[in-house]
Amino acid sequence: MKVLANDGISKAGEQALKDAGIEVLNNRVAQDHVISFINDNNVDVLLVRSATKVRQNLIDECPGLKIIGRGGIGMDNIDVEYAIEKGKYVINTPTASSRSVAELVFGHFFSLARFLHESNRLMPLEGETHFNAMKKSFNNAFELSGKILGVIGFGSIGQEVVKMGISLGMNVKVLTRKPRTEVLTLHFFDGQSVNFEVTSTNDTDEFLKDTDFISINTPKTNEYIIDTPQFEKMKDGVYIVNTARGGVINEVALIDFIESGKIAGAALDVFENEPNPELPLLMNPALSLSPHIGGNTVDAQEKIGVELAEQIIKLQKETIQ
């Protein structure tokens, strides 16, 4: 069996495949040449992240391809249903990067609540001449402990965000389309663990009205989850972080409500016009920004590679001759 890891794979994942007798090709093939490369090299498995697109034409023109794997959660760049219809196995790693994304959420929350995103911009420019003035301007900061954390979405990432909020002493509530209950376990360094039963709500008005910090952790949507009507129902001074997908929050309306003072600050790791975010977003001092790096940690990449390898090895043993 041959695997083309076109967008890369961790060393641990690569080694696991090699130990199972599977050949790994770490070539970086341009999108226009992927089809010919797969066919010329008799590739059985194509592994991608977000760069390589696996559309119907590739699926049709690569009849020897048996498995398509996505490192991460989202499958936006793969025509999943069509691939399955054509007899391909489609795999991904829905939980491997959850912790990394959740930690980025709180990295942005801390940055917003303590003005770190803004002070990091200004200190190199004005730290020598306006030190005391900046110190005074950044003194209206907040702790996260005791505040209300609202999490939109209750998948693996949303659950990690909830657990981190609980560990910080935040009051937590969750918004989902249908109410459901999950038992979340917090593990500690000394072997102790504590279970928390968390029930979500589908009452958007109740969810928004008194929430201090909002994290969006949903799959890609066809329409905005957060738009003008939702912003209007939020309390004044709310903080918002979006690490989900571009297009789940109306970025134009977001800027308007920041400028009106309704929103104290917001963070975006994903953008509607990715990879070319709009300039008003990039220049707004109330925004903490990152270039879609939610799952980009060494730890997450190791987990992703190993999980993909384990699934491929299992499929090879059980179903693929």
C-alpha positions as CSV (number, residue, x, y, z in Angstrom):
1,M,0.0,0.0,0.0
2,K,1.2,3.5,-0.9
3,V,0.2,6.7,1.0
4,L,0.6,10.2,-0.4
5,A,0.7,12.6,2.6
6,N,0.4,15.6,0.3
7,D,0.0,18.2,3.1
8,G,2.4,16.4,5.4
9,I,2.2,14.0,8.3
10,S,3.9,13.9,11.7
11,K,7.0,11.8,12.1
12,A,5.1,9.5,14.6
13,G,2.4,8.9,12.1
14,E,4.8,8.2,9.3
15,Q,6.8,5.8,11.4
16,A,3.6,3.9,12.4
17,L,2.7,3.4,8.8
18,K,6.2,2.3,7.9
19,D,6.3,-0.2,10.8
20,A,3.1,-1.7,9.3
21,G,4.9,-2.1,5.9
22,I,3.1,0.8,4.3
23,E,5.1,3.1,1.9
24,V,4.8,6.8,2.6
25,L,5.3,9.5,0.0
26,N,5.9,12.9,1.5
27,N,5.9,14.7,-1.8
28,R,4.2,18.1,-2.0
29,V,2.3,17.9,-5.3
30,A,0.6,21.0,-6.7
31,Q,-3.2,20.7,-7.0
32,D,-3.0,20.7,-10.8
33,H,-0.7,17.6,-10.8
34,V,-2.2,15.6,-7.9
35,I,-4.3,13.4,-10.2
36,S,-1.5,12.4,-12.5
37,F,0.9,11.8,-9.5
38,I,-1.6,9.5,-7.8
39,N,-2.1,7.5,-11.0
40,D,1.6,7.4,-12.1
41,N,2.7,6.2,-8.6
42,N,-0.2,3.8,-7.9
43,V,-1.2,5.7,-4.7
44,D,-3.8,3.9,-2.6
45,V,-4.3,6.5,0.1
46,L,-4.4,10.3,-0.2
47,L,-3.9,12.3,3.1
48,V,-4.6,16.0,3.1
49,R,-5.2,18.9,5.5
50,S,-6.7,22.1,4.2
51,A,-4.4,22.9,1.2
52,T,-5.3,20.0,-1.1
53,K,-8.8,19.8,-2.5
54,V,-10.4,16.4,-3.2
55,R,-13.3,17.1,-5.6
56,Q,-15.4,14.9,-7.8
57,N,-13.0,15.1,-10.8
58,L,-10.1,13.8,-8.7
59,I,-12.3,11.0,-7.3
60,D,-13.4,10.1,-10.8
61,E,-10.0,10.2,-12.4
62,C,-8.2,8.2,-9.7
63,P,-10.0,4.8,-9.7
64,G,-7.1,3.2,-7.8
65,L,-7.5,5.5,-4.8
66,K,-9.0,3.6,-1.9
67,I,-8.8,5.9,1.1
68,I,-9.0,9.7,1.5
69,G,-7.9,11.0,4.8
70,R,-8.2,14.5,6.3
71,G,-6.0,15.5,9.1
72,G,-8.3,17.5,11.4
73,I,-12.0,17.9,11.9
74,G,-13.5,19.9,9.0
75,M,-14.1,18.1,5.6
76,D,-14.9,21.2,3.6
77,N,-12.2,20.5,1.0
78,I,-13.4,16.9,0.3
79,D,-16.5,15.9,-1.5
80,V,-17.2,13.3,1.1
81,E,-20.6,11.9,0.1
82,Y,-19.5,11.6,-3.5
83,A,-16.3,9.8,-2.5
84,I,-18.3,7.3,-0.4
85,E,-20.7,6.7,-3.3
86,K,-17.7,5.8,-5.4
87,G,-16.6,3.2,-2.9
88,K,-13.8,5.2,-1.3
89,Y,-13.2,5.2,2.5
90,V,-13.1,8.7,4.0
91,I,-11.4,9.2,7.3
92,N,-10.5,12.1,9.5
93,T,-9.3,12.9,13.1
94,P,-12.2,14.7,14.8
95,T,-10.7,14.9,18.3
96,A,-7.0,15.1,17.8
97,S,-6.7,18.9,17.7
98,S,-9.5,19.7,20.1
99,R,-7.3,20.6,23.0
100,S,-5.0,22.8,20.9
101,V,-8.0,24.7,19.5
102,A,-9.5,25.1,23.0
103,E,-6.2,26.5,24.3
104,L,-6.1,29.0,21.5
105,V,-9.6,30.1,22.5
106,F,-8.4,30.9,25.9
107,G,-5.2,32.4,24.7
108,H,-7.4,35.0,22.8
109,F,-9.7,35.4,25.8
110,F,-6.8,36.2,28.1
111,S,-5.3,38.5,25.5
112,L,-8.6,40.4,25.1
113,A,-9.4,40.6,28.8
114,R,-5.9,42.0,29.6
115,F,-5.4,44.1,26.4
116,L,-2.3,42.0,25.5
117,H,-3.1,42.1,21.8
118,E,-3.1,45.9,21.9
119,S,-0.2,46.4,24.3
120,N,2.0,44.1,22.2
121,R,1.3,46.3,19.2
122,L,2.0,49.6,21.0
123,M,4.8,48.8,23.4
124,P,7.5,48.7,20.6
125,L,6.2,52.0,19.3
126,E,5.3,54.0,22.4
127,G,6.6,52.1,25.4
128,E,9.6,54.4,25.8
129,T,7.6,57.6,25.5
130,H,4.1,56.8,26.8
131,F,4.6,54.0,29.3
132,N,2.5,55.5,32.1
133,A,-0.3,56.6,29.7
134,M,-0.6,53.1,28.3
135,K,-0.5,51.6,31.8
136,K,-3.4,53.7,32.7
137,S,-5.4,53.0,29.5
138,F,-5.0,49.2,30.1
139,N,-6.1,49.2,33.7
140,N,-9.8,48.4,33.0
141,A,-9.1,44.7,32.6
142,F,-11.0,41.6,33.8
143,E,-10.4,38.2,35.4
144,L,-12.1,35.2,33.7
145,S,-12.9,33.5,37.0
146,G,-16.5,34.0,38.1
147,K,-17.5,35.2,34.6
148,I,-20.1,33.5,32.4
149,L,-18.7,31.6,29.5
150,G,-21.0,30.8,26.7
151,V,-20.0,28.1,24.2
152,I,-21.8,27.7,20.9
153,G,-21.4,24.1,19.8
154,F,-20.9,21.0,21.9
155,G,-18.6,18.8,19.8
156,S,-15.2,17.7,20.9
157,I,-13.7,21.3,20.7
158,G,-16.7,22.8,22.5
159,Q,-16.4,20.3,25.2
160,E,-12.7,21.1,25.7
161,V,-13.6,24.8,25.9
162,V,-16.2,24.1,28.5
163,K,-13.8,22.0,30.6
164,M,-11.1,24.8,30.5
165,G,-13.8,27.3,31.5
166,I,-14.8,25.1,34.5
167,S,-11.2,24.7,35.5
168,L,-10.8,28.5,35.6
169,G,-13.8,28.9,37.8
170,M,-16.1,30.2,35.1
171,N,-19.9,29.7,35.0
172,V,-20.6,27.8,31.8
173,K,-23.5,27.4,29.5
174,V,-23.8,25.9,26.1
175,L,-25.9,26.6,23.0
176,T,-26.9,23.8,20.6
177,R,-29.7,23.3,18.1
178,K,-31.2,20.6,20.3
179,P,-30.7,20.4,24.1
180,R,-28.5,17.6,25.2
181,T,-26.5,16.5,28.3
182,E,-22.9,15.5,28.3
183,V,-20.7,14.2,31.2
184,L,-17.3,15.9,31.0
185,T,-14.3,14.7,33.0
186,L,-11.5,16.9,34.2
187,H,-8.3,15.0,34.9
188,F,-5.7,16.4,37.2
189,F,-1.9,15.9,37.6
190,D,-2.2,13.7,40.7
191,G,-4.5,11.1,39.1
192,Q,-7.7,12.7,40.5
193,S,-10.7,13.3,38.2
194,V,-14.0,15.1,38.6
195,N,-17.1,14.7,36.5
196,F,-19.4,17.5,35.5
197,E,-22.8,17.1,33.9
198,V,-23.5,19.9,31.5
199,T,-26.8,20.3,29.7
200,S,-27.1,22.6,26.7
201,T,-29.9,24.9,25.7
202,N,-31.4,25.9,22.4
203,D,-32.8,29.2,23.7
204,T,-30.6,31.7,22.0
205,D,-32.0,34.7,23.8
206,E,-31.4,33.2,27.2
207,F,-28.0,32.1,26.2
208,L,-26.9,35.5,25.0
209,K,-28.4,37.9,27.5
210,D,-25.9,37.8,30.4
211,T,-22.9,35.9,28.9
212,D,-19.5,37.6,29.4
213,F,-17.3,35.5,27.0
214,I,-18.6,33.7,23.9
215,S,-16.7,31.0,22.1
216,I,-18.0,29.8,18.7
217,N,-17.1,26.1,18.1
218,T,-19.3,24.8,15.3
219,P,-18.9,23.2,11.9
220,K,-19.1,25.3,8.8
221,T,-22.6,26.8,8.3
222,N,-24.5,28.2,5.3
223,E,-25.6,31.3,7.2
224,Y,-24.4,33.4,10.0
225,I,-24.9,32.0,13.5
226,I,-24.0,35.5,15.0
227,D,-25.5,38.4,13.1
228,T,-27.1,41.8,14.0
229,P,-30.1,40.3,15.9
230,Q,-27.8,38.2,18.0
231,F,-25.3,41.0,18.7
232,E,-28.2,43.2,19.8
233,K,-29.2,40.7,22.4
234,M,-25.8,40.4,24.0
235,K,-24.9,42.3,27.2
236,D,-22.7,45.3,26.8
237,G,-19.0,44.6,27.0
238,V,-19.0,41.0,25.8
239,Y,-15.9,39.3,24.4
240,I,-16.2,36.9,21.4
241,V,-13.8,34.4,20.0
242,N,-14.3,32.6,16.7
243,T,-12.1,29.6,16.0
244,A,-14.8,27.7,14.1
245,R,-15.1,28.7,10.4
246,G,-15.2,31.9,8.5
247,G,-18.8,32.8,7.7
248,V,-20.3,31.8,11.1
249,I,-20.1,35.4,12.3
250,N,-21.0,38.5,10.3
251,E,-17.6,40.4,10.3
252,V,-19.1,43.7,9.0
253,A,-21.7,43.7,11.8
254,L,-19.0,42.7,14.3
255,I,-16.9,45.8,13.5
256,D,-20.0,48.0,13.8
257,F,-20.8,46.6,17.3
258,I,-17.2,47.0,18.4
259,E,-17.2,50.6,17.3
260,S,-20.5,51.2,19.1
261,G,-19.0,49.8,22.3
262,K,-21.5,46.9,22.5
263,I,-18.6,44.4,22.1
264,A,-15.5,45.0,24.2
265,G,-13.3,42.9,22.0
266,A,-13.3,40.0,19.7
267,A,-10.8,37.5,18.3
268,L,-10.8,35.8,14.9
269,D,-8.7,32.8,13.9
270,V,-10.8,32.2,10.8
271,F,-12.2,34.6,8.3
272,E,-14.9,34.9,5.6
273,N,-12.4,35.9,3.0
274,E,-9.6,33.5,4.0
275,P,-6.7,33.6,3.2
276,N,-7.2,37.3,2.4
277,P,-8.9,38.9,5.5
278,E,-10.5,42.2,5.0
279,L,-8.3,45.2,5.9
280,P,-10.7,46.8,8.4
281,L,-10.4,43.6,10.4
282,L,-6.6,43.5,10.3
283,M,-6.4,47.2,11.4
284,N,-8.9,47.2,14.2
285,P,-7.2,47.5,17.6
286,A,-10.1,45.8,19.4
287,L,-9.5,42.5,17.5
288,S,-7.1,39.8,18.5
289,L,-6.1,38.0,15.3
290,S,-4.4,34.8,14.3
291,P,-4.0,33.1,10.9
292,H,-6.1,29.9,11.3
293,I,-3.7,28.2,13.6
294,G,-6.2,26.5,16.0
295,G,-4.9,23.0,15.5
296,N,-1.4,23.9,14.6
297,T,0.6,22.7,17.5
298,V,3.3,20.0,17.6
299,D,1.1,18.0,20.0
300,A,-2.0,18.1,17.8
301,Q,0.0,17.2,14.6
302,E,1.5,14.2,16.4
303,K,-2.0,13.0,17.5
304,I,-3.4,13.6,14.0
305,G,-0.6,11.6,12.3
306,V,-0.9,8.7,14.7
307,E,-4.7,8.6,14.5
308,L,-4.7,8.6,10.7
309,A,-2.0,5.9,10.6
310,E,-4.1,3.7,13.0
311,Q,-7.2,4.1,10.9
312,I,-5.3,3.2,7.7
313,I,-3.7,0.2,9.2
314,K,-7.0,-1.0,10.5
315,L,-8.7,-0.6,7.2
316,Q,-5.9,-2.4,5.4
317,K,-6.2,-5.4,7.8
318,E,-10.0,-5.6,7.9
319,T,-11.3,-4.5,4.5
320,I,-8.8,-3.6,1.9
321,Q,-6.9,-6.3,0.1
